C-alpha cells in the first residue's frame, strides 16, 4: 500500500482484479476452460482437470514470457499471487457491483496463483489470502493508476 501511494497508485480491489483478469471472459481462465504451462507459470505437476502434467519451473518468469490476456495484461494467472487492497473475508450474499471487502483484517486477498500453485489456484475466480507484511516469494502485487 505504501509503495502504491508513493507511486501515486493503489492496489486493486478484489473485484477490480478479477474483472481485469477475466478480460471479458466467463470461463475458468482468461484463456478458456483450460490453462496450460505454455500459457502461464504454475506448478505443472498439478494441471487443471484431467490435463497432462507439464513443466514445473520452480521460479518466477520475466513479465512477457507468456501471452497477455485480451486486454493486454500479462501474468494475471500464475507467476506470483497478487495482493489486493481488500482484507480477506466472506463474500456478501447480496448482489453487488464492484464490491469492497472488509475494512479491516489480518490477511489481504491474494489472487491469480503463482509458480508454486496448482493450476486450479490460477482460476479467475480462485481466491487466497496472505499476510500483507510477510516476505513470501510467491506473492507480489499489481498497481492501479488513478488515470
N, C-alpha and C positions, 0 to 999 in steps of 0.2 A: 504494500500500500504506500509506504513512504517513498519507494523508488518511483512508483507511478506518479505520485504527487510532484516529486522533483522534476519529472519529465513533462508535467502538465497533462498527465493522462490518469487513467484509473484502471482497476481490474474490472472485467465484465461481470455482470450479474450472471447467475447460473442460466437464467432464461436467455439472456443475450448470447452466452457461449453456445448453448445448444442450437439456437437459431442460426448462428454463423457456421457452426459445424455442419448442420444439415444442408445448408445452401439450397433450400427449396425442396429437398427430398423428404420422403416419409418412410424410407426403408431403414433397416437396422444400421446401415453405414452410409456415408455420403457417396460411397462407391456402388451402392446397391444392396443386395441381400447377402453379400459375402465381402470379406476382406482378406486379401492375400498378402504374403510377405513382399510381393512386388509393389503393393500399394501403400504399405505402412510398416513402420518398425515396431514390432511386438514380439513376444516370445513365440516363435514358430513351432515350438514343441506342443503348443496348445491352440490349435486352429479353431475357427468358428464352426459350429455344427459338425458335419461329418467330412470336413475337408482334410486333405492330406497335410501331414506335418511339413514344416518349412524351416528355413534358416533361423537360428537364434543368434543375433548379432552381439548381444550382451553389452551394448553401449548405445549412447545417443548417436544419431547420424546428423550430418550437416543439413541445415534447412535447404530444401530444394532437391533433396535426394529422391523424393517421390513426387508424383504429380499433385498439383493443388486441387482443391475441390472446385466446383463450377463457379464459385465466386472468387477464385484466385487465392484462397487461404491455404497455406501449407501446414502440414503436420497437425491437423485438427484431431486426427485419430492416430494414436501411437506416438513414439519418440519420448515425450515426457507428459505426465499428467499435469494439467494446468489448474492452478488455484483460481477460484472465482472470488468475488467480493462477498458473496453470501456465506453466512455461517451455516453449517450442516444442521439439518433438522427435517422433520416430516413435512411433506407437501400438504398444502391446504386441500381439503376435499371439494372446495368450491372452484368453479371455472374462473380463470383469471387470464388477463392479458399482461404480459411482461411482469410476472410476479417477482416480488423481492423476498428473500429468505428472512430468517430470524434476525433480529437486530443485535444479538449477542450470542456467544457460544465459545466452545473450546477448540473446535475444528472448522476449517474452511472447506467448502465444497471443492473437490478436485474432479476434473472431467477429462475425458479423452484417452485414458490408458497410457501406458508407457512401453518402453523397450523390454521391460521385465514382466509385463502383464499378459494374461491370457487374451486372446482376440476378443472374447466376449466383453471384457472391460473397456474395449475401444469403441463399443457401440455408441451411436449418437446419444442415446437416452441413458446410458450407464452412468451412475454417479458413485463417487467415492469421497473420501474426506482425508484431511491431513492437518497436523498442527501447523499454523502459519509461520512459526519461528524455528522449525526444525530443519537442519541441513540434510535433506533427503535427495539422493542422486536421481530419483525417478520423477521428481516434481519440479515444475517450473511455473511460469506464468506468461500471459499474453496481455498486452495493454490495449486499452480502447482510447482512441483520441477523441476529445470533445468536438472536433471539427467535422 
